[in-house]
Amino acid sequence: MSYDAKCIRNVAVFGHQGSGKTSLVESLYATANNKEKGDVNKGTTVSDYLKEEKKRLTSISTSVVPLFYLDHKINLIDVPGNDDFVFEAIAVTHSIKGAILVVNAQAKVEVGTIKYFKMLRKRGIPFIIYVNKMDKDYPNYEEILLDLQTKLGKACIPFTLPLGHADSFDGFINCVDLKARRYTGKECVDDVIYDDKKAKVFELHNTICEAVALTDDSLLDKFFGGEPLTNDEIHAGLRKGVLNGELYPIIFGSAQNNIGIHTLLSMLIDYLPAPCDLRPYEGFDLAGKPTFRKTDNNEPFSAYIFKTVVDPYVGTINYLKVDSGILHVGDEVLCPNLNKTVKISALAFPCGKDLTSTDEVTAGDIACLTKCPELETAYTLCDKDNYIKFKETHFPTAVFFKAIEIENKKDDDKINSALSKIQKEDPTIEVKRNVETKQLLLGGLSESHINFVLSKIKNTYSINLKTEDPKICYRETIKKEAIGNGRYIKQSGGSGFYGVVQMKFVPSEEIGFEEEVFGGAVPKNYFPVIEKGFYEALNEGLLAGFPVIRCKAILLDGKYHPVDSNELAFKMASILAFKDAYMKASPTILEPILRVQIYVDNAYMGDVLNDLNSRRGRIQNIVDKEDDSTMIEVLIPEAETLDYVTKLKVLTQGGGYFVREFETYEEVPAQFRDKVIKENSLLNK
């Protein structure tokens, strides 16, 4: 069944890991669709359907669960709370205009809560706060509210108040409509507002009315004139305040006991925007100029892929949100990222792992596209004659690497395909082969992220991998000039080998070769092979076998034989000259230096800076951000970053993250040089 965009809500569910997002999605799904409710602990929920999710009892992959309630379709998107899968949250934010931020009442506002709060606010996505697990040990309502308003701001307005007439949380009072609901053990029923709660209820109701009045000048005059606001005015004002990001409604409830579920369902429709509300979607035309699409069936077709899954049986499944127009089976559409057309051969509506085939998807809705293996996450699809390309999402880059090796050589032919499919699903995964160290490197966001990928490769593709730490790609160089002599003379009857050169080697930012030969001591036709011998000699320094950089060779003199001289003789003579001069030129070891940008909350600045100092980091820049966080830019040796992702999480309680890129090579300090030479001389043998 197709729904008009006005009757669709695309709502992502965010929250710190363990806050109960999946349980909330399950309660909403069962209540709205009149289905039997699944259980996370039993592995029977709609959204957590992967074997690894059932084993871990936590979400590791975004899933879409549609709700059908009061003639509306609500596409709930259950997003993993684990930082290892943050790319899922980043990709989803393009395709939603509303969200639920789930808070664990036991832990109050956690690091993940703040992270997603900032993400939603930065992207201008209205959201509702659902405080879950209020039934556990009867947490203090006032303390939770204070923590929310202290850490997330005064715009957090409670719409509900716990009934509080029993020793456990069994219901709440809706402070907007002034109605009470109590959980009987099987269902929620209407109840009365008890006398000891009335003062607090009317205080909160007045706070809500004041917040509503602040959204409109005429309502403000009416409110401060002592005239009560009508119910319609309150709801209209609340919707306006939520859509503008001026209000963050709070509901206190229990997903386990279905408390607050009906109220939340109604609020998703009443207060969160439809796909056609707020701003149109911005993209770029062929000339690179901004162009826009309204979420309307009559607009040219456009869509954005926010998730890709490679199923062992179905193949590639692309989750897309239709931003404008209508997509039909049989359509040929353009993918600007590939600059090619794609034939739409199969469409389906997702519900957890299940796919229901459809012939068309209208503007604003979410669907799955199958049998298009060339498409990937963050790709745009559009009408062939109406070009638009949405801005590609930038995902975090890999910061933690492990060298991987296949345990069974029979799996050699399968590993490349498996890694390619893993990368297609997870854009933060990086795979590269280091030619120098002969290691195949697997990169991710953390050690636990890499372990998850290894587990998935084993369970899905039956490939066992063993790991080891990646080797650092050091370099060698010389610090002063030196002259070397190279003689390659061999006689074995008949034509022999005769090549003699004298060469000077000098420190230089750029590797190069020059000649200063006088009088034809070495014929010019041998200059290219002498240069080739020099470059070949640079491949392996004599300290620890690392490649040599920042060195220039100058051919000074030499000798040749009219019969025995040949290219091989002069090439070998060049290599011998390099070896003769190398140890006289004060060689040293260079280490790779990374430019790292670290993002942390201000509260952890001191600890992070102290740790960077202990890692030989040199601070380059410190930039204050708008959200009480700081970006620290630092130059740091790669050898000091191998465990940094783990250390940073400890220092910042999981809230800090960083990106890195290669900057340059610098000399290893004297106190570390001998250790590097000793360890790597053994490895290079």
N, C-alpha and C positions, 0 to 999 in steps of 0.2 A: 504494500500500500504506500502510495506517495503522499507526502505531507507538504503543505505550503511552508515556506521558510519561516513565516510568522509563528507556526506551530511546532517548530523544532528548537531544541536547546542542546547545544554541544557543550558538555560540562566535564572537565577533568577533575579527578579527585587526587589531591596532593596531601602529603603529610610525612612527618618523620617516620622512619621505619619502626613498625610495631605499634603505630597509633590506631590501627584498626580500620584502615581504608577498605580492604577487601571485604571485611565483615559488614561495613556500612553499605558498600555496593550491593552485596548479597541481600541485605535487608530491604534496600530500595527496590531491587529487582523483584524479589518475591512479593513484596507488598503491592507494587504498581501492577505487576503482571499476573497477580493471583497464582503464584507458583509456590512449590515447596521450597523452603529455605535450606540452602546448603550450609556446610560448616567447614571453616578453615582447617581445624584440627583433624577432620575426617577426610579432607581432600576432596570435598564434594561441591565447592563453590564454582560458579559459572566463570568467573574471571581468572582464577588461579587454576589453570588446567594442565600446565606442563608438569612432567614428572619431577623435575628439579624443584618447582614451586611447591608441590605437594610434600616433597621430602624436606625442604627447608622451612615450610610453613610461612612463606613470605613471597611477595611478588617479585619477579625478576624480568617480566616482560609486560609492556603495555597491552591491555586488552580492552575491547569495546563491548559494552553491554547496553542494549537498547531497552528503554522503559516506555510503556504506553499508558499514559495517565491523563485523564480529563481532556481527551481529544488532542493530546500533544505527544510528540515523540521526543524523548530525552535520551540522547546518546551519552551514556556515562563512560568515561575513559579512566580506567583504573591504572594509575601511573606508579611504578616502583618507587619506594622511598629510599632505597639504597643508593648511595653516592656512586657506586660502580656503574649504575645504569642511568646516570643523570642525562645522558643524551636523549633518552626516551622523553623526559620532561621538556627538554629544550625543543625537540621536534614537534611535540604536541601543541605548544603554545601558539603556533601559526594557525591551527585549525579550530581553536576554541575562542569563545567570547565570554565564557563564564567558568567558574570553578568552585569547588568545595575544598576548604583547607581544614583537614582533620587534626585535632589536638587531643593528645592522651591526657585525660584528667589526672591520672596518677603522676605523670612527669611534668605536667604543665607545658610551658613553651620551651621546646627543645631546639637544638641547632638546626635540624632539618625544617622545623616550623618557620624559623626566621629566614632560612634560605629560600623557601618557596614563597613566603610572604613578600620578600624583596623582588623575586622574579615576577610574581603576578603584578605587583605595583609598578615595576619598571615597564612592563608590557601593557599596562593599562587594562588589565583583565579584572572585571568585578568578581567578587567571590563572597561566599558565605562561610563562616567559621562554625564547624560542628565539633563541640567538645564531647568526645566519646568516653566510654567506660566510667560514666558517673555512678554506675551500679557497683563498682568495685571499692569496698572499704569506705564508702560514703565520703568522698573527698570534699574539702572545704570550698564552697562556691565562691565566697568572698576572696579567698586567696588566689583562686584560678583567675577570676575576673581582674584582680589587681595585677597579676603577672601578665595577662594579655594586654592590658592597657598600658603597662609600663614598658613592655618590650615591643609591642606592635602599634601603640599609639591610642589616643583617646577616641579615635574614630571607631574603635571596637565597641559596639553598642549591644548589650544583651537583650534579646527579644524574648527570652524565656527565663523563668526562675524555678528552681526545684520546689516541688510541693513541700517536702520536708516534714510531713506529719508522721513518718515512720522512721525506723532506725536505718533504713536503706533507701536508696534513690528508686522511686517507683512511679515517677511522673513529674510533670512540670506545669507551670502556668504560662500561657502565652500573654506576654505583657503588651502586645499590640492589640489583640482582640479581647483581652481580659477573660480568657477561658482557661479552665484547668482540665488536664488529661491525666488519668491514672492507669498504670499497668496492673492488670489483675493476675498476671501469671500466664495468661493466654492471649489477651488482647488489651488494647487501650480503650478506656471508656471515659465519658465526661465525668467530671468531679466538681466540687465546689472550691472556692478560694477561702481558705481558713483564715480566721480573724487575725492570727498572729502573723500572717503574710500580707495582709491587705495594705498596710502602710508601705512596705517595700515594693509591692506590685505597683501601686499608684505612683510611687516615686520614680520607678523605672519607666512607667507609661508616660509620665511627664517629661522625663529625659528624652524619650523617643520623640514625643511631640515637639520638643524644643529643637531636636536635630532636624526634624522635618521642616519646621518653620524656617530654619536657616537656609533651606534650599530655595526659598521663594520669598520675595519681599512682601507680597500681599499676605501670605501665610504668617510671616513674621509680625506684621502689624496686628493681625487677628489674634495671634497667640499672646503677645504682650499686652493686647487690649483686654485680656481676660476672657475672650470668647473661645469656647472649646472647638477644636478641629473635628470635622466629620470623619467617619471611618474611611470614606473614599479619599478624602484629602490626605489622611495619614498614609494610606497605601500608595497613593500616587507620589507623595513626597518621598516616601522611603525608596520607591523604585528609582526615582530621579537621583536620590543621594547615593544609592548603591551603584547605579550605572556610571555616575560621575566619579566614583572612587572616593566619595566623601564619607561613606558609611560602610562599616564591615559588620553585618549582623551576626550575632552569636546565638547559637542554639545549644542548649545543654541536653544531652541525651545518652542513650545506650543502644548501640547497634545490636548487641546481643539480645536485648529484650524488646527491640523494635520501638523504643521510646524516642519520640521526636521525628519519626520517619514520615508520617503523614504531613506533619507541619513542614518538614524539609522539602518534601515533594512539591507541595503547594508553593513554597518560596522559590524553588527552582524555576517555576513557571512565572510567578508574579514579579520576581525581583531581578532575575538574571536575563540578559539580552538574548533575543533571537539572532540567528546568523545575519539577518537583514538590518539589525539595529546597529547603532553606533557608526563607526567609520567603515567606508568601503575598503576593499583590499587593494593595496598598492603594489604595482609591479613596474616593469620597464618595457618599452617598445623596442623595435629593431634598432632604433637610433640611440638607445640607452636613456631615453627621456621617460620620466615618471608617467604612468598611465594607471587607471583605476578600473575595478570591476565591482559593481553592486551585486549583492546576493539576490538575484532575480532570475526567474526562468527565461525571461525575454532577453537577457544579456548574452553576449557571446560566451561560449563555454570556456571555463578555466577551472583547474583543480590543482591541488597540492598534495604530494605524497608525504605523509608524516611517519610512516613506518613500513619496513620491509621484513618479511619473514620467508625463510626458505624451508618449506615443509618437505620431508622425505618422500611423501606420496603425491601431494598436490603440486609441488614445485614452488616457484616464487609467488608470494602473495603480497601485493602492494595495498596498503591502507591509504585511502585518499579522502579528502574532503572536497566536495564540489563547491567552489567559491562562487560560480556564476553559470547560468545556462543549464542545459540538461545533457547528460551523457547517456547514450544509447549503446546497446550491444550492436556491433556492426559498424560503428563510427570509426573513421580514420581521423586521428587527432595528432597534433604536433607536440613533440617534446623538445622545447628550446634548448635544454641542457645537452641533448644529443644531436640537435639540428636534424631530426628525422621524424617521419610520421610513424605512428603506431596504430595497429588495427585492434580495436576492442572486441575481443571474442567471447569474454565471459565476465559478468558482474555479479556480485553477491553482497547481501547485507550480513555483517558479522554479528554473532552473539557468543562471546567467548571463543571457543574453538570451532563452533558450528557456523557454516556459511549457507545462507538461503539465497538461491539464485533469483535474479531480477533482470528485467529487460532494460530498465532505465533507472537513473539516479538523478533526482532533481536538485536544484540549487539549495545549498545549506546542509545537505545530508552527507552522511559518511557511509562509505561502501568499500568493498575489496575488489581489486582487479587481479585476475589470474592470467597465466599464460603469456606474460610479458616479462621475461627474465632480464631484459636489458634495462628495465626501469629500477631506480633506487630511491632511497629516502632523500628528501629535500628536492626532488625533481618537480618541475612544473609540467602540466599538460594544458593545452589550449586549442581553440579552434584554429584550423589551418590558415584561415583567411583573416584572423584577428589575433595577431601575435601579442603575447604578454609573457614575461618571465618574472616570476616572483623571486625575491631576494633569497639566495641559498642560505640555509641555516649554517652557522659556524659552530662546529662541535669541539669540545676539548680535545687536545692532542695527547697521544700516549706519553706518559712520564715514567712508567715503570716497565722494565724489559727483563725478559728471561730468554736464555738460549735454549732452544728445544731440539731434541734428537729423537728419532723414531726408534722404538725398542725392537720392532720387527721389520726388517728390511723389505719384507713383502708388501708393506704398506706405503712404500715410496711413491707408487703411482697414484695413491689416494690422497696424500696429505695436501698437495697443492689445491686440489678441488675443494677439500674440506675447509681449508683456511680461507679460500676465496668466498665461500658461502658464509662463513663466520663474519668476514669483513663486510659483506653485503648487508647483513643484519645489524651489525654494530659498527658505525662509522668511526668510533674512537679506537678501534683495534688497528694496530699497525704491524705489518709483517715485512721484514727486510732481511736480505742475506748480506752479511758482512764478508766481503771478499778477502779482506786482510786476515780476519780471525777465523774465517771459514765456519762461522756460526750462523745458524738461522735464528733470527731474533723475533720474538713475539712480544709486542708492546701493548699496554693497556693503562688503565687509570690507577691501579693499585695491585698489590700482590693477590688480594682476594678476587679481584677482577680476572686476573690471569688464571688463577686456580679454577674459577668458574668456567672459563673458556676451555681449559684442558679437560675438565670433567665433561663438558658438552661434546667435545671432539671424541672422547672415549665412548660416551653413551650413545651418541647419535651416529657416529661414523666408524665405531669399533677400531679406533686407532689409539694405541697406548704411546704416550710421549714421556720422556724423562727430561728434566731441566737442569740447568746450571747457570751460574751468574754470567752475565755478558762480560767479555774482555774489553778493556779500555783500549782504544786505538791511539796509542802514543805515537810520537814522531821523534826523530833525531835531527840535530843540526850542528853546525860548527860555529865557534865564537871568534875565531881569528883566521888570518890567512895562513896557508901552508902550501909548500911545493912538493909534488910527488913525481917520481920517475916510474915509468912502466915499460918493461922490456918483455916482449913475447917473441922469443927466438927458438925455433925448433928445426932441426935438420934430420931427415930420415931417409935420405936418398931421393934423388929427383927434386921436384919443387918442394920447398919447405915453408916455414912461416917466419916472417921477419917484420917486426913492428916495434919501434922505440919512440916514446913520447915523453915530454916533460910538460907538466900541467900545473897551473896554480889554481887553488880553490879558495874562494873568498866568501864571507857571509854576504847574503843579499836577500832582500824581501822577496824577490822573484827568482825562480829557478831559471838559469840561462846558460848559454854557451857562446864563447867568443874565441877568436884566434888572433895571435900576434906573432905568427911565424914569419921569419925573414929568410930570404934567399932560397926558398923552395926546399927547405929541410924536410918538409912533409908535403907531398903533392896535394893539391886542392881537392882532388877527387876522393881523398881519404877523410876529409873533414867531416862529412855527414856520418860516417861510421864511427869516428872517434866521439862525435856528439852522442850517437846512439849508445855507445858503450858507457858514457858518463850517465845517461839517463837510466840505463839498466843497473848501474852500480848504486844509484839512489834508492833502488827498491829495498835495499837491506843494509842498514847501518851496522857498524861493528861493535856498538855498545850492547845492544839487546836485540838487534835484528829488525828494528822498526824502519819504515821508510824515512828517507832524509829529505828535508825541505829547507828552503831559505839558503840555498847554496848556488854559487855560480862557478863555472869552470872556464879557465882561460888556457888555451893551448899555446905554449911558449916556444917549444922546440921539438926536434925529433930526428929520427934517421929512418931511411928506407933502403931497401935492396931492390934493384931493378928486376930481379927474377923471383925472389922468395916473398917479397912484400905482397900482401893481399888484404882484403877488407876484414876478414876474420882476425888477422894478426893485429891490425891497428885497433879494432874494437876491443880485443882482449888486453892490449897494452893500455888503453884508456881506463879499463876497469882496475888494472893493477896499479896505475898511477893514483887513482882515487884511494885505493886501500893503503897505499904507501903514505899518502898525505893525511889520511883521516885522523889518526890518533895524535898527530902533531898539531891539529887545528882546534884543539880544545873542544871536542864534541860534548854534547849534552843532550838530555832528554827533555822533550816538550810534551805537555799534557793538554788535552782539549779543554777549553773554557766555554761554559754555556752562559748565555744571557737568559736569566730566569725572572719572570714576573710573578710575584706571589701576592695573592689577595687574601687578606685576613681582617677580622673585626678588630677595631682599635684596642679592645680589651686585651688582646694577645700580642700586641706589638712588641713589647719588651722581651718576652720569652722568645719570640721568633728572631728578633735581631741578635740576641745573645747566642742563639743556636747557629745563626748564619756566620757570626764571627768565629765560632769554634770550627766551622767548616771552611775557613779561609775565603769566605765570601767578601766581596768588595761592593758596598752599596753604591749604586749609581743614581738612584732617584727614589723619592718617596712622595706619593701623590695621594692626597686625601680624597675619598669618594663621597658622594652625597648621602650614602646610606650607612654612615658611621663605620665605614670600612676603609682600608688603606691598601694601596698597591705599592709593593716594594720591588724595585728593579735592582737586580744584583748580578754581578759576574762571579761565577763560582766554578771550580774545577769539577769536571764530570765525575771524577772518582769520589767526590764528596756528596753526590746526589743519588747514589744507588739505592739508599734506604730512606731518602728524604720524604717521599710521599707518605710513608708510615709515620715518620717522626712529626711531620707537619700536622697530621690528623690528631696525634696525641697532644701536641702543643696547643691546638685550637679547638679541641673537643669535637673534631670532625668537620669544622666549618671552613677551614682554609683549603685553598687549592692553588695550583700554579701551572704555568705554561713555560716551555723552554725552547731555545733554539741555539744552534752552534754559533759561537762568536769568533773564536780565534784559537791559536796555540800559544802557550807561554811556557817558559822554562820551569821545570819541576824544582822546588826548593831543595837545597843541598841535603837537608836532613831526610828527605824522602827518596832521593835519586837512587841510592844504592839498593834500597828495597825494591824499587820498580825494576831496576836492571836485573837483580837476582831472580825475582819472580818471573819476569817475562823472558829472560834468557832461556829458562827451562821450558817455557811454553813454546818458544819459537824453534826449539831444536827438533 
